[in-house]
């Protein structure tokens, strides 16, 4: 089946988060009929969570690497309890957060940014027998709002995107 484009809007405390995600309509859970997006998660039992460099703007807005990692760990453990989180795991969930502050008349008033999740897994190219990590699953969201809600916006984006990951993981691993 073809993926459907979904752009849910979430409003909370005069804060708007725009998410561009791709939801997949799957009728069967066998590996042969799963979309490529979901097939990459088949037999995924252990994962390492890695957070990218968030940059000074995110830090200034209260969004640190430690905060993002803690939040991602809690969400993943709650939504996919069978998936072990381990720093020694070969497979990686990479969380990338980019935030910027918008200015009006020289004053920073709003933030905008992106949150992206990618799952990297070890793969072998049959012809060359070379191995390397490849992206087998990804999703992202764009967010914006008042400066005071940046951390809340990132938390909400992580919740939505990890929920999408969990739904796909359960499709791949019934």
C-alpha positions in Angstrom: 0.0 0.0 0.0 1.1 3.6 -0.5 2.1 5.8 2.4 -0.3 8.5 3.2 0.9 12.0 4.1 -0.3 13.2 7.5 0.1 16.7 8.9 -1.5 16.6 12.4 -1.7 19.9 14.3 -1.5 20.0 18.0 -2.5 23.2 20.0 -1.6 23.7 23.6 -1.2 26.9 25.6 -1.3 29.1 22.4 1.5 26.9 21.0 1.4 25.2 17.7 3.4 22.2 16.5 3.3 21.2 12.9 4.2 17.6 12.2 5.0 16.2 8.9 5.0 12.5 9.3 4.3 9.6 7.0 1.8 7.1 8.3 1.6 3.8 6.6 -1.6 1.8 6.0 -0.7 -1.8 6.6 -3.3 -4.6 6.5 -1.0 -7.6 7.2 2.0 -8.1 9.6 3.9 -10.7 7.6 7.4 -9.5 6.5 6.6 -9.9 2.8 3.7 -7.4 2.9 5.3 -4.8 5.3 6.4 -1.6 3.7 10.1 -1.0 3.4 9.7 1.6 6.1 8.5 -1.0 8.6 10.5 -3.9 7.3 13.7 -2.3 8.6 12.4 -2.8 12.2 11.8 -6.5 11.9 13.8 -8.5 14.6 14.9 -5.2 16.2 15.3 -6.3 19.9 18.0 -3.9 21.2 18.8 -0.3 20.4 21.3 2.4 21.5 19.9 6.0 21.7 22.3 8.7 20.4 21.5 12.4 20.5 23.0 14.7 18.0 24.5 18.1 18.8 21.6 20.4 19.7 23.5 23.7 19.4 23.6 26.8 21.5 20.1 28.1 20.6 18.5 24.9 21.9 20.7 25.0 25.1 19.6 28.7 25.6 16.0 27.5 25.3 16.4 24.8 27.9 16.7 21.9 25.5 19.9 20.0 26.4 21.3 16.7 25.1 20.7 15.2 28.5 17.1 16.3 28.6 16.4 14.9 25.1 18.1 11.6 25.9 16.2 11.2 29.2 13.0 12.0 27.5 13.6 9.6 24.6 14.6 6.8 27.0 11.4 7.2 29.1 9.1 7.4 26.1 10.7 4.4 24.4 10.6 2.3 27.6 6.9 3.2 28.1 5.8 2.7 24.5 8.0 -0.3 23.5 8.8 -2.1 26.7 10.1 -5.3 24.8 12.8 -3.2 23.1 16.0 -3.2 25.2 17.9 0.1 25.4 21.6 -0.5 25.7 24.7 1.6 24.9 26.4 -1.6 23.6 23.6 -2.3 21.0 24.7 -2.4 17.3 21.5 -0.7 16.2 21.0 3.0 16.9 18.1 5.4 17.3 19.5 8.8 16.4 17.6 11.8 17.6 18.4 15.1 15.9 17.0 18.4 17.2 17.7 21.8 15.5 16.2 24.9 17.0 16.5 28.6 16.0 15.1 31.8 17.5 13.1 34.2 15.3 13.6 38.0 15.7 11.1 40.8 15.3 12.6 44.3 15.6 15.8 42.7 17.0 14.0 40.9 19.8 13.9 37.1 19.9 10.2 36.3 20.2 9.6 32.8 18.7 11.4 29.6 18.0 11.2 27.2 15.1 13.0 24.0 14.4 12.9 20.3 13.5 13.1 17.0 15.4 14.1 14.0 13.5 14.4 10.3 14.4 16.5 7.8 12.4 17.1 4.1 13.0 20.5 2.8 11.8 21.1 -0.9 11.5 24.1 -2.9 10.4 23.8 -4.3 6.9 25.9 -6.4 4.5 26.0 -5.7 0.8 25.9 -9.3 -0.7 28.0 -8.6 -3.8 30.9 -7.0 -1.9 30.4 -8.6 1.5 31.0 -5.1 3.0 29.1 -4.1 6.1 28.0 -0.7 7.3 25.2 1.1 9.1 22.2 2.2 7.0 19.1 4.1 7.8 16.2 1.7 7.9 13.5 4.0 9.4 13.1 7.7 9.8 10.5 10.4 10.6 10.6 14.1 11.4 8.5 17.0 12.6 8.7 20.7 12.2 7.8 22.9 15.2 7.4 26.5 16.1 6.0 28.6 19.0 6.9 31.2 21.6 10.4 31.0 23.1 9.0 30.0 26.5 7.5 26.8 25.1 10.5 25.5 23.2 11.2 22.7 25.7 7.5 21.7 25.7 7.5 21.7 21.9 10.5 19.4 21.7 9.0 17.1 24.4 5.7 17.0 22.5 7.5 16.3 19.2 9.5 13.4 20.7 6.3 11.9 22.1 4.5 12.0 18.7 7.5 10.7 16.8 8.4 8.0 19.2 4.7 6.9 19.2 5.0 6.6 15.4 8.2 4.5 15.8 6.4 2.3 18.4 3.4 1.7 16.1 5.8 0.7 13.2 7.9 -1.5 15.6 4.8 -3.4 16.7 3.7 -3.8 13.1 7.1 -5.3 12.3 7.3 -7.4 15.5 3.8 -8.6 16.4 
